[in-house]
């Protein structure tokens, strides 16, 4: 996910240079000023990020400083003098500092780029002009933004933001006249708003972890973006709006990034290893939720040093378990994960996900698992076992071979003690005829699907084709799922 954002920002930066050189950008920036400003931001962000990471002894995320530097480049005016160039460099340093100094328990509070622009604004050193929103940039922002939202599945967040923004603009008489009746003003507003809503608002580190909170978060930002509010010389600029929204996310999320110490690693099926960790603090989660894991290592490959993994352990267990499949060759992340020694640590945070058991215990459930996609179901089944809670659940577990089936003993225990119905589909394809035959009254069950994205998509289409309502199909998803 982070790589997609980085590549998208690089593309927008290149487009801005091309439009400037061809005279198609409304802002008449000097090319040299843009080059110097970009170089200054990249250098100051890199050095500051490196220094702070050494001082605070936390891992450096490969893409982080690049993403922040590029966002600042696209919203701040390019420097036209040595003094302004120094301020630009300071902006990069401030953004990096906020990631470490304003991160209690390693958890970010504010979007670094927004905080940096805010500091420049309140100190009178400058501020964001959001020139990336130039009308000629709108199609390119739209493409990049759509790709990002599609990748991280933040449709509801962006939809809530866009609807709230449109409604609040419509209800404000002054804005209604200025924007909707003036095409030029409308274009001037759309570009910055689109960049704000797709690139900055959706940044995972400072957004909440569940769909309901996504909607509230997006709607709040959309409304505030059109509120006329002033305290002395300070007005409600977009950077402040984003920071206010970040605070909502912070107070409604797990406010810590945990250091996880490896206790044990064992192979539980073919090419699948279970990792057991001790966190450096207690936290609450629901079976089926995920964490973002950061493993610092030298020379990470193009996929970086961060991954999202579903928690395989139950909230009733004292340790955190992961089930991870290893392909050949593995990514640099998985290679170093496999090489971790007992007692070594990895960082985890950003708890999120709506792939959880329904509150209504009377609902009939069908779990469709493919390969290592069984991990959230392992968590759920273990939770129900420990709580001695019986529910009407059928687990269909698809695997290429018998050797690839994991957690078989646990599911057998659940079958005996809480009535879990289990069916292993080995080397076969799950068809609609299979579902119709194996699940009585199949339209009145709730289906949970977890596995490779292609499998999840195929199962969703299959269930819809036999008349299962979309609201009864729940899929496992987290940003960066591959």
RODREN-101620 format. One record per residue (C-alpha): x, y, z; residue in three letters. Coordinates in nm, 2 decimals, always signed. Last residue first. Layout:
N
NODE      c1      c2      c3  residuo
NODE       X       Y       Z      ALA
...
This chain:
482
NODE      c1      c2      c3  residuo
NODE   -0.16   -0.98   -0.09      UNK
NODE   -0.34   -0.76   +0.16      UNK
NODE   -0.18   -0.41   +0.17      UNK
NODE   -0.45   -0.25   +0.37      UNK
NODE   -0.67   -0.51   +0.55      UNK
NODE   -0.94   -0.74   +0.43      UNK
NODE   -1.14   -1.04   +0.54      UNK
NODE   -1.47   -1.06   +0.36      UNK
NODE   -1.83   -1.06   +0.49      UNK
NODE   -2.12   -1.18   +0.28      UNK
NODE   -2.46   -1.15   +0.44      UNK
NODE   -2.51   -0.79   +0.34      UNK
NODE   -2.45   -0.90   -0.02      UNK
NODE   -2.76   -1.12   -0.01      UNK
NODE   -2.70   -1.49   -0.10      UNK
NODE   -2.89   -1.55   -0.42      UNK
NODE   -2.70   -1.83   -0.59      UNK
NODE   -2.50   -1.59   -0.81      UNK
NODE   -2.42   -1.37   -0.51      UNK
NODE   -2.25   -1.66   -0.34      UNK
NODE   -2.04   -1.74   -0.65      UNK
NODE   -1.94   -1.38   -0.70      UNK
NODE   -1.83   -1.35   -0.34      UNK
NODE   -1.64   -1.68   -0.36      UNK
NODE   -1.45   -1.57   -0.67      UNK
NODE   -1.35   -1.24   -0.51      UNK
NODE   -1.23   -1.41   -0.20      UNK
NODE   -1.04   -1.67   -0.40      UNK
NODE   -0.86   -1.40   -0.61      UNK
NODE   -0.78   -1.21   -0.29      UNK
NODE   -0.61   -1.51   -0.13      UNK
NODE   -0.80   -1.62   +0.18      UNK
NODE   -1.08   -1.53   +0.41      UNK
NODE   -1.46   -1.54   +0.35      UNK
NODE   -1.72   -1.51   +0.63      UNK
NODE   -2.07   -1.61   +0.51      UNK
NODE   -2.39   -1.53   +0.71      UNK
NODE   -2.65   -1.79   +0.67      UNK
NODE   -3.01   -1.74   +0.56      UNK
NODE   -2.96   -1.80   +0.19      UNK
NODE   -2.80   -2.14   +0.26      UNK
NODE   -3.12   -2.30   +0.40      UNK
NODE   -2.92   -2.62   +0.44      UNK
NODE   -2.55   -2.58   +0.36      UNK
NODE   -2.38   -2.88   +0.21      UNK
NODE   -2.58   -2.92   -0.11      UNK
NODE   -2.63   -2.56   -0.20      UNK
NODE   -2.27   -2.48   -0.11      UNK
NODE   -2.13   -2.77   -0.32      UNK
NODE   -2.36   -2.67   -0.61      UNK
NODE   -2.21   -2.32   -0.59      UNK
NODE   -1.87   -2.47   -0.63      UNK
NODE   -1.57   -2.51   -0.40      UNK
NODE   -1.29   -2.64   -0.61      UNK
NODE   -1.09   -2.95   -0.51      UNK
NODE   -0.74   -3.04   -0.40      UNK
NODE   -0.85   -3.08   -0.04      UNK
NODE   -1.18   -2.95   +0.07      UNK
NODE   -1.19   -3.00   +0.45      UNK
NODE   -1.53   -2.99   +0.61      UNK
NODE   -1.58   -2.88   +0.97      UNK
NODE   -1.90   -2.85   +1.18      UNK
NODE   -1.82   -2.68   +1.51      UNK
NODE   -2.03   -2.85   +1.79      UNK
NODE   -1.88   -2.68   +2.09      UNK
NODE   -1.68   -2.96   +2.25      UNK
NODE   -1.63   -3.23   +1.99      UNK
NODE   -1.61   -3.01   +1.68      UNK
NODE   -1.40   -2.76   +1.87      UNK
NODE   -1.15   -3.02   +1.96      UNK
NODE   -1.13   -3.13   +1.60      UNK
NODE   -1.08   -2.77   +1.49      UNK
NODE   -0.79   -2.73   +1.74      UNK
NODE   -0.63   -3.05   +1.62      UNK
NODE   -0.65   -2.94   +1.25      UNK
NODE   -0.48   -2.61   +1.31      UNK
NODE   -0.32   -2.61   +0.96      UNK
NODE   -0.40   -2.79   +0.64      UNK
NODE   -0.12   -2.76   +0.38      UNK
NODE   +0.00   -3.12   +0.41      UNK
NODE   -0.35   -3.25   +0.31      UNK
NODE   -0.30   -3.07   -0.03      UNK
NODE   -0.42   -2.77   -0.22      UNK
NODE   -0.63   -2.64   +0.07      UNK
NODE   -0.99   -2.54   +0.12      UNK
NODE   -1.14   -2.52   +0.47      UNK
NODE   -1.52   -2.51   +0.49      UNK
NODE   -1.61   -2.43   +0.85      UNK
NODE   -1.97   -2.45   +0.96      UNK
NODE   -2.09   -2.25   +1.26      UNK
NODE   -2.41   -2.27   +1.46      UNK
NODE   -2.28   -2.12   +1.79      UNK
NODE   -2.17   -2.27   +2.12      UNK
NODE   -1.97   -2.07   +2.37      UNK
NODE   -1.74   -2.25   +2.61      UNK
NODE   -1.55   -1.92   +2.65      UNK
NODE   -1.22   -2.09   +2.58      UNK
NODE   -1.37   -2.28   +2.29      UNK
NODE   -1.54   -1.98   +2.14      UNK
NODE   -1.21   -1.78   +2.16      UNK
NODE   -1.02   -2.07   +2.00      UNK
NODE   -1.28   -2.09   +1.72      UNK
NODE   -1.25   -1.71   +1.65      UNK
NODE   -0.87   -1.70   +1.65      UNK
NODE   -0.84   -2.01   +1.43      UNK
NODE   -1.10   -1.85   +1.20      UNK
NODE   -0.89   -1.54   +1.17      UNK
NODE   -0.59   -1.77   +1.07      UNK
NODE   -0.77   -1.98   +0.80      UNK
NODE   -0.67   -1.74   +0.52      UNK
NODE   -0.34   -1.94   +0.53      UNK
NODE   -0.49   -2.16   +0.27      UNK
NODE   -0.85   -2.07   +0.17      UNK
NODE   -1.11   -2.04   +0.44      UNK
NODE   -1.49   -2.02   +0.40      UNK
NODE   -1.66   -1.98   +0.74      UNK
NODE   -2.04   -2.03   +0.74      UNK
NODE   -2.24   -1.88   +1.01      UNK
NODE   -2.60   -1.91   +1.15      UNK
NODE   -2.70   -1.62   +1.36      UNK
NODE   -2.81   -1.69   +1.71      UNK
NODE   -2.51   -1.54   +1.88      UNK
NODE   -2.61   -1.19   +1.77      UNK
NODE   -2.30   -0.99   +1.84      UNK
NODE   -2.15   -1.09   +1.51      UNK
NODE   -1.80   -1.24   +1.51      UNK
NODE   -1.53   -1.02   +1.36      UNK
NODE   -1.40   -0.92   +1.02      UNK
NODE   -1.44   -0.55   +1.09      UNK
NODE   -1.06   -0.47   +1.10      UNK
NODE   -0.81   -0.27   +1.29      UNK
NODE   -0.51   -0.26   +1.52      UNK
NODE   -0.26   -0.01   +1.39      UNK
NODE   +0.04   -0.14   +1.58      UNK
NODE   +0.32   -0.40   +1.57      UNK
NODE   +0.70   -0.38   +1.61      UNK
NODE   +0.93   -0.69   +1.59      UNK
NODE   +1.17   -0.81   +1.86      UNK
NODE   +1.44   -1.07   +1.92      UNK
NODE   +1.40   -1.30   +2.23      UNK
NODE   +1.41   -1.62   +2.03      UNK
NODE   +1.59   -1.56   +1.70      UNK
NODE   +1.44   -1.41   +1.39      UNK
NODE   +1.55   -1.59   +1.07      UNK
NODE   +1.20   -1.66   +0.95      UNK
NODE   +1.10   -1.29   +0.99      UNK
NODE   +1.42   -1.20   +0.80      UNK
NODE   +1.32   -1.40   +0.50      UNK
NODE   +0.96   -1.29   +0.54      UNK
NODE   +1.06   -0.92   +0.51      UNK
NODE   +1.31   -0.98   +0.23      UNK
NODE   +1.03   -1.15   +0.03      UNK
NODE   +1.04   -1.53   +0.02      UNK
NODE   +1.18   -1.73   -0.27      UNK
NODE   +1.00   -1.97   -0.25      UNK
NODE   +0.68   -1.89   -0.08      UNK
NODE   +0.64   -1.87   +0.30      UNK
NODE   +0.30   -1.87   +0.46      UNK
NODE   +0.26   -1.70   +0.79      UNK
NODE   +0.04   -1.79   +1.09      UNK
NODE   +0.08   -1.53   +1.36      UNK
NODE   +0.02   -1.56   +1.73      UNK
NODE   +0.01   -1.30   +2.01      UNK
NODE   +0.05   -1.43   +2.36      UNK
NODE   -0.18   -1.43   +2.67      UNK
NODE   -0.46   -1.62   +2.51      UNK
NODE   -0.83   -1.52   +2.57      UNK
NODE   -0.81   -1.26   +2.30      UNK
NODE   -0.76   -1.55   +2.06      UNK
NODE   -0.44   -1.60   +1.86      UNK
NODE   -0.42   -1.59   +1.48      UNK
NODE   -0.39   -1.21   +1.46      UNK
NODE   -0.43   -1.12   +1.10      UNK
NODE   -0.11   -0.99   +0.94      UNK
NODE   -0.04   -0.66   +0.77      UNK
NODE   +0.32   -0.61   +0.65      UNK
NODE   +0.59   -0.35   +0.68      UNK
NODE   +0.96   -0.36   +0.58      UNK
NODE   +0.94   -0.27   +0.21      UNK
NODE   +0.77   -0.45   -0.08      UNK
NODE   +1.05   -0.33   -0.32      UNK
NODE   +1.31   -0.53   -0.13      UNK
NODE   +1.45   -0.44   +0.21      UNK
NODE   +1.83   -0.38   +0.21      UNK
NODE   +1.90   -0.42   +0.58      UNK
NODE   +1.62   -0.51   +0.82      UNK
NODE   +1.36   -0.34   +1.03      UNK
NODE   +1.05   -0.55   +1.08      UNK
NODE   +0.73   -0.35   +1.11      UNK
NODE   +0.40   -0.53   +1.16      UNK
NODE   +0.05   -0.38   +1.10      UNK
NODE   -0.21   -0.55   +1.31      UNK
NODE   -0.52   -0.74   +1.22      UNK
NODE   -0.87   -0.82   +1.36      UNK
NODE   -1.05   -1.16   +1.33      UNK
NODE   -1.09   -1.23   +1.70      UNK
NODE   -1.14   -0.89   +1.87      UNK
NODE   -0.87   -0.69   +2.03      UNK
NODE   -0.77   -0.55   +2.37      UNK
NODE   -0.42   -0.45   +2.46      UNK
NODE   -0.17   -0.55   +2.72      UNK
NODE   +0.19   -0.43   +2.71      UNK
NODE   +0.54   -0.53   +2.59      UNK
NODE   +0.38   -0.80   +2.36      UNK
NODE   +0.50   -1.16   +2.39      UNK
NODE   +0.51   -1.33   +2.05      UNK
NODE   +0.43   -1.67   +1.90      UNK
NODE   +0.51   -1.73   +1.53      UNK
NODE   +0.34   -2.01   +1.35      UNK
NODE   +0.50   -2.13   +1.02      UNK
NODE   +0.34   -2.23   +0.70      UNK
NODE   +0.54   -2.38   +0.41      UNK
NODE   +0.36   -2.72   +0.46      UNK
NODE   +0.18   -2.72   +0.79      UNK
NODE   +0.24   -2.61   +1.15      UNK
NODE   +0.61   -2.52   +1.13      UNK
NODE   +0.72   -2.38   +1.46      UNK
NODE   +0.84   -2.05   +1.60      UNK
NODE   +0.86   -1.96   +1.97      UNK
NODE   +0.88   -1.67   +2.21      UNK
NODE   +0.96   -1.38   +1.98      UNK
NODE   +0.93   -1.04   +2.16      UNK
NODE   +0.67   -0.80   +2.02      UNK
NODE   +0.73   -0.43   +2.07      UNK
NODE   +0.39   -0.26   +2.06      UNK
NODE   +0.27   +0.05   +1.89      UNK
NODE   +0.03   +0.22   +2.13      UNK
NODE   -0.29   +0.42   +2.14      UNK
NODE   -0.53   +0.15   +2.03      UNK
NODE   -0.79   +0.36   +1.85      UNK
NODE   -1.08   +0.59   +1.94      UNK
NODE   -0.87   +0.87   +2.10      UNK
NODE   -0.62   +0.87   +1.81      UNK
NODE   -0.87   +0.87   +1.53      UNK
NODE   -1.06   +1.17   +1.68      UNK
NODE   -0.72   +1.35   +1.72      UNK
NODE   -0.64   +1.28   +1.36      UNK
NODE   -0.97   +1.45   +1.25      UNK
NODE   -0.86   +1.76   +1.44      UNK
NODE   -0.52   +1.74   +1.26      UNK
NODE   -0.69   +1.70   +0.92      UNK
NODE   -0.90   +2.01   +0.98      UNK
NODE   -0.59   +2.20   +1.11      UNK
NODE   -0.41   +2.12   +0.78      UNK
NODE   -0.72   +2.22   +0.58      UNK
NODE   -0.73   +2.57   +0.72      UNK
NODE   -0.96   +2.67   +1.01      UNK
NODE   -0.84   +3.02   +1.07      UNK
NODE   -0.58   +3.15   +1.31      UNK
NODE   -0.53   +3.53   +1.33      UNK
NODE   -0.74   +3.56   +1.64      UNK
NODE   -0.94   +3.24   +1.67      UNK
NODE   -1.13   +3.19   +1.35      UNK
NODE   -1.39   +2.95   +1.22      UNK
NODE   -1.56   +2.93   +0.88      UNK
NODE   -1.65   +2.57   +0.85      UNK
NODE   -1.61   +2.42   +0.50      UNK
NODE   -1.33   +2.17   +0.56      UNK
NODE   -1.50   +2.10   +0.90      UNK
NODE   -1.78   +1.91   +0.73      UNK
NODE   -1.57   +1.69   +0.51      UNK
NODE   -1.33   +1.62   +0.79      UNK
NODE   -1.60   +1.51   +1.02      UNK
NODE   -1.76   +1.29   +0.75      UNK
NODE   -1.44   +1.11   +0.68      UNK
NODE   -1.37   +1.03   +1.05      UNK
NODE   -1.73   +0.93   +1.12      UNK
NODE   -1.73   +0.70   +0.81      UNK
NODE   -1.39   +0.55   +0.90      UNK
NODE   -1.51   +0.50   +1.26      UNK
NODE   -1.80   +0.29   +1.14      UNK
NODE   -1.57   +0.10   +0.91      UNK
NODE   -1.31   +0.01   +1.17      UNK
NODE   -0.94   +0.09   +1.23      UNK
NODE   -0.92   +0.46   +1.28      UNK
NODE   -0.69   +0.68   +1.07      UNK
NODE   -0.35   +0.83   +1.16      UNK
NODE   -0.11   +0.55   +1.05      UNK
NODE   -0.34   +0.45   +0.76      UNK
NODE   -0.31   +0.77   +0.55      UNK
NODE   -0.67   +0.80   +0.42      UNK
NODE   -0.70   +1.18   +0.49      UNK
NODE   -0.38   +1.27   +0.31      UNK
NODE   -0.40   +1.09   -0.03      UNK
NODE   -0.77   +1.06   -0.12      UNK
NODE   -0.95   +1.33   +0.07      UNK
NODE   -0.68   +1.60   +0.07      UNK
NODE   -0.58   +1.54   -0.29      UNK
NODE   -0.95   +1.56   -0.40      UNK
NODE   -1.01   +1.87   -0.18      UNK
NODE   -0.71   +2.04   -0.33      UNK
NODE   -0.83   +1.97   -0.69      UNK
NODE   -1.20   +2.03   -0.64      UNK
NODE   -1.18   +2.38   -0.49      UNK
NODE   -1.01   +2.55   -0.78      UNK
NODE   -1.23   +2.37   -1.03      UNK
NODE   -1.54   +2.49   -0.85      UNK
NODE   -1.40   +2.85   -0.84      UNK
NODE   -1.35   +2.84   -1.21      UNK
NODE   -1.69   +2.69   -1.28      UNK
NODE   -1.87   +2.97   -1.07      UNK
NODE   -2.23   +2.89   -0.98      UNK
NODE   -2.14   +2.59   -0.77      UNK
NODE   -1.84   +2.76   -0.61      UNK
NODE   -1.90   +3.12   -0.50      UNK
NODE   -2.27   +3.11   -0.48      UNK
NODE   -2.29   +2.80   -0.28      UNK
NODE   -1.99   +2.90   -0.07      UNK
NODE   -2.16   +3.21   +0.04      UNK
NODE   -2.49   +3.03   +0.11      UNK
NODE   -2.34   +2.75   +0.31      UNK
NODE   -2.57   +2.46   +0.29      UNK
NODE   -2.44   +2.35   -0.05      UNK
NODE   -2.08   +2.35   +0.08      UNK
NODE   -2.17   +2.15   +0.38      UNK
NODE   -2.36   +1.90   +0.16      UNK
NODE   -2.07   +1.86   -0.08      UNK
NODE   -1.81   +1.82   +0.19      UNK
NODE   -2.02   +1.57   +0.39      UNK
NODE   -2.08   +1.37   +0.07      UNK
NODE   -1.71   +1.37   -0.02      UNK
NODE   -1.59   +1.28   +0.33      UNK
NODE   -1.85   +1.00   +0.37      UNK
NODE   -1.76   +0.86   +0.03      UNK
NODE   -1.39   +0.88   +0.11      UNK
NODE   -1.43   +0.69   +0.43      UNK
NODE   -1.67   +0.44   +0.28      UNK
NODE   -1.45   +0.37   -0.01      UNK
NODE   -1.13   +0.32   +0.20      UNK
NODE   -1.05   -0.02   +0.06      UNK
NODE   -0.67   +0.02   +0.09      UNK
NODE   -0.60   -0.06   -0.28      UNK
NODE   -0.92   +0.09   -0.42      UNK
NODE   -0.86   +0.41   -0.23      UNK
NODE   -0.50   +0.43   -0.35      UNK
NODE   -0.59   +0.36   -0.71      UNK
NODE   -0.88   +0.61   -0.71      UNK
NODE   -0.64   +0.88   -0.56      UNK
NODE   -0.38   +0.82   -0.83      UNK
NODE   -0.63   +0.85   -1.11      UNK
NODE   -0.82   +1.14   -0.96      UNK
NODE   -0.50   +1.33   -0.88      UNK
NODE   -0.40   +1.28   -1.24      UNK
NODE   -0.73   +1.41   -1.37      UNK
NODE   -0.72   +1.71   -1.13      UNK
NODE   -0.37   +1.83   -1.21      UNK
NODE   -0.47   +2.07   -1.48      UNK
NODE   -0.72   +2.23   -1.24      UNK
NODE   -0.43   +2.31   -0.99      UNK
NODE   -0.48   +2.10   -0.68      UNK
NODE   -0.11   +2.03   -0.64      UNK
NODE   -0.08   +2.40   -0.56      UNK
NODE   -0.21   +2.33   -0.21      UNK
NODE   -0.10   +2.67   -0.08      UNK
NODE   +0.04   +2.54   +0.24      UNK
NODE   +0.20   +2.77   +0.49      UNK
NODE   +0.47   +3.03   +0.54      UNK
NODE   +0.70   +3.13   +0.82      UNK
NODE   +0.43   +3.31   +1.02      UNK
NODE   +0.47   +3.08   +1.32      UNK
NODE   +0.11   +2.96   +1.30      UNK
NODE   +0.14   +2.87   +0.93      UNK
NODE   +0.48   +2.71   +0.94      UNK
NODE   +0.36   +2.49   +1.23      UNK
NODE   +0.05   +2.40   +1.05      UNK
NODE   +0.24   +2.29   +0.74      UNK
NODE   +0.46   +2.06   +0.95      UNK
NODE   +0.15   +1.92   +1.13      UNK
NODE   -0.02   +1.84   +0.80      UNK
NODE   +0.29   +1.68   +0.66      UNK
NODE   +0.34   +1.46   +0.97      UNK
NODE   -0.03   +1.34   +0.99      UNK
NODE   -0.09   +1.38   +1.36      UNK
NODE   -0.11   +1.15   +1.66      UNK
NODE   +0.14   +0.88   +1.57      UNK
NODE   +0.16   +0.58   +1.81      UNK
NODE   +0.51   +0.49   +1.94      UNK
NODE   +0.39   +0.48   +2.30      UNK
NODE   +0.32   +0.85   +2.27      UNK
NODE   +0.40   +0.97   +1.92      UNK
NODE   +0.43   +1.35   +1.91      UNK
NODE   +0.81   +1.36   +1.95      UNK
NODE   +0.88   +1.08   +1.71      UNK
NODE   +0.66   +1.13   +1.41      UNK
NODE   +0.64   +1.50   +1.48      UNK
NODE   +1.02   +1.53   +1.44      UNK
NODE   +0.99   +1.40   +1.08      UNK
NODE   +0.74   +1.67   +0.99      UNK
NODE   +0.94   +1.94   +1.16      UNK
NODE   +1.26   +1.84   +0.97      UNK
NODE   +1.08   +1.85   +0.63      UNK
NODE   +0.94   +2.19   +0.71      UNK
NODE   +1.28   +2.31   +0.82      UNK
NODE   +1.42   +2.23   +0.47      UNK
NODE   +1.14   +2.44   +0.32      UNK
NODE   +1.22   +2.72   +0.56      UNK
NODE   +1.59   +2.71   +0.46      UNK
NODE   +1.48   +2.73   +0.09      UNK
NODE   +1.27   +3.03   +0.18      UNK
NODE   +1.57   +3.20   +0.32      UNK
NODE   +1.79   +3.11   +0.02      UNK
NODE   +1.53   +3.26   -0.21      UNK
NODE   +1.24   +3.15   -0.44      UNK
NODE   +1.14   +2.84   -0.25      UNK
NODE   +0.86   +2.63   -0.40      UNK
NODE   +0.52   +2.70   -0.24      UNK
NODE   +0.41   +2.42   -0.01      UNK
NODE   +0.14   +2.16   -0.11      UNK
NODE   +0.31   +1.93   -0.36      UNK
NODE   +0.66   +1.95   -0.20      UNK
NODE   +0.51   +1.87   +0.14      UNK
NODE   +0.34   +1.56   +0.00      UNK
NODE   +0.67   +1.46   -0.16      UNK
NODE   +0.86   +1.49   +0.16      UNK
NODE   +0.60   +1.30   +0.36      UNK
NODE   +0.60   +1.01   +0.11      UNK
NODE   +0.98   +1.00   +0.10      UNK
NODE   +1.01   +1.01   +0.47      UNK
NODE   +0.78   +0.71   +0.52      UNK
NODE   +0.89   +0.48   +0.23      UNK
NODE   +1.16   +0.28   +0.41      UNK
NODE   +1.01   +0.28   +0.76      UNK
NODE   +1.29   +0.35   +1.00      UNK
NODE   +1.28   +0.13   +1.31      UNK
NODE   +1.28   +0.28   +1.66      UNK
NODE   +1.58   +0.36   +1.88      UNK
NODE   +1.46   +0.70   +1.99      UNK
NODE   +1.80   +0.87   +1.91      UNK
NODE   +1.87   +0.65   +1.61      UNK
NODE   +1.52   +0.70   +1.46      UNK
NODE   +1.55   +1.07   +1.53      UNK
NODE   +1.87   +1.10   +1.33      UNK
NODE   +1.75   +0.89   +1.04      UNK
NODE   +1.42   +1.07   +1.01      UNK
NODE   +1.60   +1.41   +1.03      UNK
NODE   +1.86   +1.31   +0.76      UNK
NODE   +1.60   +1.18   +0.52      UNK
NODE   +1.35   +1.46   +0.57      UNK
NODE   +1.62   +1.73   +0.53      UNK
NODE   +1.75   +1.57   +0.21      UNK
NODE   +1.41   +1.50   +0.05      UNK
NODE   +1.28   +1.84   +0.14      UNK
NODE   +1.59   +2.03   +0.01      UNK
NODE   +1.59   +1.83   -0.31      UNK
NODE   +1.23   +1.91   -0.38      UNK
NODE   +1.28   +2.27   -0.30      UNK
NODE   +1.59   +2.30   -0.52      UNK
NODE   +1.41   +2.13   -0.81      UNK
NODE   +1.10   +2.34   -0.78      UNK
NODE   +1.30   +2.66   -0.76      UNK
NODE   +1.50   +2.55   -1.06      UNK
NODE   +1.18   +2.50   -1.25      UNK
NODE   +1.05   +2.84   -1.17      UNK
NODE   +0.68   +2.83   -1.06      UNK
NODE   +0.41   +3.01   -1.26      UNK
NODE   +0.11   +2.86   -1.08      UNK
NODE   -0.16   +2.80   -1.33      UNK
NODE   +0.03   +2.50   -1.47      UNK
NODE   +0.01   +2.46   -1.85      UNK
NODE   +0.34   +2.64   -1.93      UNK
NODE   +0.50   +2.34   -2.09      UNK
NODE   +0.78   +2.33   -1.83      UNK
NODE   +0.53   +2.37   -1.54      UNK
NODE   +0.30   +2.09   -1.68      UNK
NODE   +0.60   +1.86   -1.71      UNK
NODE   +0.73   +1.94   -1.36      UNK
NODE   +0.38   +1.89   -1.21      UNK
NODE   +0.35   +1.56   -1.40      UNK
NODE   +0.67   +1.44   -1.25      UNK
NODE   +0.55   +1.52   -0.90      UNK
NODE   +0.22   +1.36   -0.96      UNK
NODE   +0.40   +1.04   -1.07      UNK
NODE   +0.63   +1.04   -0.77      UNK
NODE   +0.32   +1.09   -0.55      UNK
NODE   +0.16   +0.78   -0.71      UNK
NODE   +0.47   +0.58   -0.67      UNK
NODE   +0.49   +0.66   -0.30      UNK
NODE   +0.12   +0.59   -0.25      UNK
NODE   +0.15   +0.25   -0.43      UNK
NODE   +0.46   +0.17   -0.22      UNK
NODE   +0.27   +0.24   +0.10      UNK
NODE   +0.00   +0.00   +0.00      UNK
